[in-house]
Amino acid sequence: MESCEHEIEISEQMTVQLKIPKRLTVLEFLGLTKQAEVLMKAAQKEVMLDSAPRQRRTFAKWTPEKLEKLKKVFPTSSYDELVAMPEFQEFNKSQINSKAYQIGLKKDPSAVQRQGSGNFVPFTEEEVTKIKKMHKNHKSSAAIAKSFGDTSEKFRRRIADKIQYMRKKGELK
């Protein structure tokens, strides 16, 4: 049977030569096509293995000093603020959040970013003092929110979250 030679270039470094008979049945052609596909895949893997070895990633280390600093500032700082701090510049937001989760840190609910605005606005010391004083006088979070001039449900919840957080920390009864 007469055949034709075909050369297929896989990459600059590698070509595959195939001898294909001139008269083929459909099944024979499909079988040869499958063989060619297998040869091409094998050749591609060989080319990939010959390419430059991968560089090992080096990860930033969490030193005891960095962990202490994270414990102090994580609850009340935004991720953007944390990444900007000299101690944490080698970490990204995901790495900081992952480490905080691993050691059991949580954000102060009243310090969580406002939805949509992206502005981080924690309560000031004066506002915290006012919240504590009004809470001790048995004022509801709605009444406290009204005294701040903001009666939105979102702000009332933020105050309620702050009260709950202060109770957990033992700052309120």
N, C-alpha and C positions, 0 to 999 in steps of 0.2 A: 504494500500500500504506500502510496506517495504521501509525503508529509511536508509541512512548511515549518520553518523555524521562526519563532517570534521572540523578540527581546523586550522585556518589561523592565523599565527603570523604577526602582523602589525609592532610591535616594541617590545623591551624588556619588556615594561610595558603593552602591550595590545595584546590580541588575540580575534579573532571572531570565534564563533562556528556556523556552518551551518548544517542544516539537509537537505539532498538532497535525494529525492526518487530514488530508483534504476532504475526504468523504467520511462524515460522521453521522451516526444516528443521534437523535435528540438526547437520549440517555447517556451516550458516550460523551457528547459535548458537555452535558451537565456534570458528569463525573470529572472531566478534565478541568472544568471551571472551578469545581470544588477543590481539586488538588492545587490549582493555581492560587486560590484564595488562602489555603492552608500554608502554602509556600510563602506567600506575601506576608501573612501574619507572623510567621516564624522569622522571616528576614527583618521585619520591622522591629520585633522584640530584640533581635541581635543588634540592630543598629542602636536601639535605645540603651542596651546594656553597655555598648561601647562608648556612649556619650559620657561627658564629664560626671564624676561622682557628685552626689548631693552633699551640700554643706550641712553639717549638723547645726541645728538651732541651739542657741544658748539662751537660757531663760534667766531673767533677773531673779536675784535671791531675796527672800524675805528675812531680813535680819531681826533679832529681838528688838532693836531700837525702832525699826520701821513698823513692826507689829504693835508696839506700845503707842506709837504716834497714831497709827490707824485706829486703834481702840479709842483714843481720845477724840479724834476729829471726825470719824466716819458718821456717827449718828446725826451730826448737825451740819455737815458739809455736802455740797453738791459734788457729783462726779467730776464736773469740769474744774471745780476748785481743788479737788484731790489730785487730779492729774497735773495741775499746775504747780503743786507743792514740790519743792526740790527733792524731798524724800521719795516721792512717788512718780517722778517724771519718766522713769524707765518702765513703768507699767501702763497698760491701757485700761480703759474703764472696765472691760470684762474681767481682767486679771484682778483688779481691785475688788470688784463685786464678788468674784469667786472666793477670794481669800477671806473677805468679810463674812461670807456665808459659812465657810469652813470653820471659822473660829466663833461663830454664833453672834455676830454683830447685826444689828438692825438699825434702820433709819428712825430718827425721832419722827413720829407721824405728823407732827405739826411743821416739820421742816421739809417735808416732801414737796417736790416741785409742783407748782400749780399746773393743772392739765391745760395743754394748749399753748400757754404763754411761754413756758420754758424758763421763767424767771424764778430763781431760788430766793424765797423771802421767809426767813425764820422770824419768830417773834423776838422783839428786842427785850432787853432785861426789864425795862419799865413795863412793857406789855405783860411779861411773865409775872411780875410782881402784882400787877392789877388783876390778872386772872386768878392768882393764888388768893388774894385778899377777897375778891368777890365770891370765889368758890367756898372759902371758909365761912362766909356770911350766907351760905346756902342758896346762892343764886344759880339758876340753870344756865346751861351753855348758851341758850337762846337769849337770855337776859344779858349775859356777858357780851355776846356778839352785838346786841343792840347798843350797849354802852360804848362800843368801838365805832358805832355808826354804820356797821355792815350787818344787815339782817339776812343775807343770803344763806341758804342751807349749806353750801360749801364751806363758808367761813365758820358757821356754827359747828359743823363736823370737825373742822380743823381745831377749834377750841376744845371740843370734847376729846379729841385725840390727844391734845397736849395735856389735858387734865389726867387722862388715863396714863399717859407716859410718866407724868410726875408722881402719880400714885405708885407705879411700879418701881420707880427709883427711890421711893420713900420720902419724897419731898412734900407729899400731901397725904392726909388721912382719908 
